[in-house]
Amino acid sequence: MSRSRTLEGLVTSNVGQNYPYSSESDADRAAAVARLVAEREGLAATLAEQATPLDHHDRWWIWKCPTRGCPGFLHVAGYSAEKHAVFVVCDGTCGKTFLR
């Protein structure tokens, strides 16, 4: 494989992971996060420790989960307590959290 072909694949992969997939209303976002907190043991504690509350926005971005094989979407659950990012939680099979 040529170097340019390799770089092209990396750019495509990185761009796909960084751009939002869609958006959802604040009410839909809050409902998704509340459902995930109720379903997943330890998620409430993780959010309390690693995230701070959100300010009000009418809509929030959602992203496709970057975990290979996971069909989920990432919903904004708060702001990162330690870094300049939003803290997101996957609604799919991996159940992971990420910073975006």
C-alpha positions in Angstrom: 0.0 0.0 0.0 1.4 3.4 -0.9 2.0 6.1 1.6 -0.6 8.4 0.1 -3.2 5.7 0.2 -2.4 5.0 3.9 -2.6 8.7 4.8 -5.9 9.0 2.9 -7.3 6.2 5.0 -6.2 7.8 8.2 -7.7 11.2 7.3 -11.0 9.6 6.4 -11.1 7.6 9.7 -10.2 10.6 11.8 -12.7 12.9 10.1 -15.4 10.3 10.5 -14.7 10.0 14.3 -14.6 13.8 15.0 -17.7 15.1 13.2 -21.1 14.8 14.8 -23.5 12.2 13.4 -26.7 14.2 14.1 -28.3 16.2 16.8 -31.1 15.7 19.3 -33.3 17.9 21.4 -32.3 18.7 25.0 -35.3 16.7 26.2 -34.4 13.7 24.1 -30.7 13.9 25.3 -31.8 14.1 28.9 -34.2 11.1 28.5 -31.5 9.0 26.9 -28.9 9.8 29.6 -31.5 9.1 32.4 -32.4 5.8 30.8 -28.7 4.8 30.6 -28.1 5.8 34.2 -31.0 3.7 35.3 -29.9 0.7 33.3 -26.1 0.7 33.9 -24.7 0.0 37.3 -22.0 2.6 38.2 -22.8 5.1 35.5 -24.4 7.6 37.9 -21.2 7.5 40.1 -19.0 7.9 37.0 -20.9 10.9 35.9 -20.9 12.4 39.4 -17.1 12.0 39.6 -16.0 12.8 36.1 -18.6 15.3 34.7 -20.2 18.6 35.6 -23.8 19.7 34.8 -24.6 21.1 31.4 -25.9 24.6 30.7 -29.1 25.0 28.6 -29.0 24.4 24.9 -32.0 23.5 22.7 -30.1 20.9 20.8 -27.0 18.7 21.4 -24.8 16.8 19.0 -24.7 13.0 19.0 -21.9 10.9 17.5 -21.6 7.4 16.2 -19.7 5.3 18.7 -16.1 4.7 17.6 -15.9 1.2 19.2 -15.5 -1.4 16.5 -18.7 -3.4 16.2 -20.8 -1.2 18.5 -24.0 0.1 16.8 -24.5 2.8 19.5 -24.6 6.6 19.6 -22.9 8.9 22.0 -25.2 11.2 24.0 -23.9 14.3 25.9 -24.1 13.6 29.7 -22.1 16.6 31.0 -19.0 18.6 30.7 -15.7 17.0 31.6 -14.6 17.8 35.1 -10.9 17.9 34.2 -10.6 18.8 30.5 -12.3 21.2 28.1 -14.7 18.6 26.5 -18.1 17.2 26.7 -18.5 13.9 28.5 -20.6 11.4 26.4 -22.0 8.0 27.1 -22.7 5.3 24.5 -26.2 3.8 24.3 -24.9 0.7 22.4 -23.5 -2.6 23.4 -20.1 -1.3 24.5 -21.6 1.0 27.2 -18.4 3.1 27.2 -17.9 6.8 28.1 -15.8 9.2 26.1 -14.7 12.8 25.9 -15.6 14.8 22.8 
